[in-house]
Amino acid sequence: MTLNSELFRKRSGTGADFLTPTRLAPLFSLLAVLLCLACPARADGIMVTGTGMPAQDVPNVQAAVDKGGLVQLRGNFNFGPDGRVRITKNVRIQGEADSVGEAKTTITGGFWTFHAPLPVKGAPPADKGPIISVRTIRFDGAKSTPLHFPHVGGLDVRGCTVTDVIPQPVDIPWSGGDTLPFQAGIVVGNRIDYPKGPLKRAVTGTIRIEDNRFLMENNRPDAVAGYGVLADWTWGAEITIAQNTIHRTSRNGIEVLDNVRSDKGKGSIDISGNRITTDEEGIAWPHKFGPNGIVAGWYFDTSGGADFSRNNRIAVTGNRIEGRGDNSTGMLLYANDMVVTCNDIVMGGGTGARGIVQTGSRGFFANNRVRGQSRYALYCHSFEKLEATANTFAWTDLNDFTGIKGQVYLAGTLNVLVGPAPSFIDKGKGNRHVDIPPCSLPEVDPEGDAWEPVE
């Protein structure tokens, strides 16, 4: 008998079989559990697999989101008619993609399926909201909107698909009643959660909505306010809405209104590379013009669009819009100092439709194209506090456009139209039309003696 075996026998009091494989197995299992508890969380976060049963899927996802960090969703989830996950911590929610990058993870149902609520409804938050990322998830059959973010300090939504959103009433009076039937692909800001007015600093930080598909067809486009992206009432946010496909909206494909620069001058809006198709009919709210492609600037308080300290710097470039309604507008703009370039707008022939409507001042419009048929291709007119002054409209391609009333209508002052415009109607003061083609510069370093004086 060795010294070690004798020592173990004395400690155990059970004989030489104390360290047999059978007795060691529980010890190793206990040691493994203790090591797991002592180790930090896995770098790949928490994995949640869908069961298809709302009673399990909603609390499972909620529990994972409550921990924050990375949450990976795999499979098919069912949130039932009213399931909702409240997001109050920094979190990255990631679905699975197939071989071509399309979302495989599906969430069916839900009512405001992913919701970042206001801490106190109706009161400006004391602290910044959570930073949230949602990627590569398909949302099908949600009520109102599956993505609703009234309180965030940063947001990144990419690679998601939204289909079959079920309209729901919100407390906004209109000509059809005291509640407005509403649906959207995504909502940023408190416009729907608390529609009485903007809440200071409820939404701040960097907001990115990119490479998503919002398929918004509904059965009553004349009575539903349908949006692809609705981002109103943010504070000092740097907003990018890019490369999204937005189909059959009955109100506005993209609406970005009354977003305030911060006290330190932060705040910008970039709307680029989106593909938008409106429905053929639209709800006549808050006015008869619609359904529209892009609506940007200030509408609820137009003085903000004329106030350099409050007005975000807005750029709209490279978008393709089809306005199919009788009163559709490709772009409806309510702000000063906007830059609008290289957009392609196709109008479906509506007698009240218009390609680009500018109500603000000092806008720069260049190399846009309007095709199809509508009342006007360009329409510049003042609206409330917005004076439609000193805009430049350069080289708008109207070769494939037929104007029912005309091609270009200017009712503001000191605006300049550059390039051809066979049908130019001037109802303003001091407006100019300069019919010159785009130019190209000579070579920087000409060869030979071409520039030498010839005697």
Secondary structure, 3 states (H helix, E strand, C coil): CCHHHHHHHHHHCCCHHHHCHHHHHHHHHHHHHHHHHHCCCCCCCEEEECCCCHHHHHHHHHHHHHHCEEEEEECEEECCCCCCEECCCCEEEECCECCCCCECCEEECCECCEECCCCCCCCCCCCCCCEEEEECCEEECCECCCEEECCECEEEEECCEEECCECEEECCCECCECCEEEEEEEEECCCCCCCCCCCCCCECCEEEEECCEEECCCCCCCCCEEEEEEECCCECCEEEEECCEEEEECCEEEEEECCECCCCCCCEEEEECCEEEECCCCCCCCCCCECEEEEEECCCCHHHHHCCCCECEEEEECCEEEECCCECEEEEEECCCCEEECCEEEEECCCCCEEEEECCCCCEEECCEEEEEECEEEEECCECCECCECCEEECCECCCEEECCCCEEECCECCEEECCCCCEEECCECCEEECCCCCCCCCCCCCCCCCCCCC
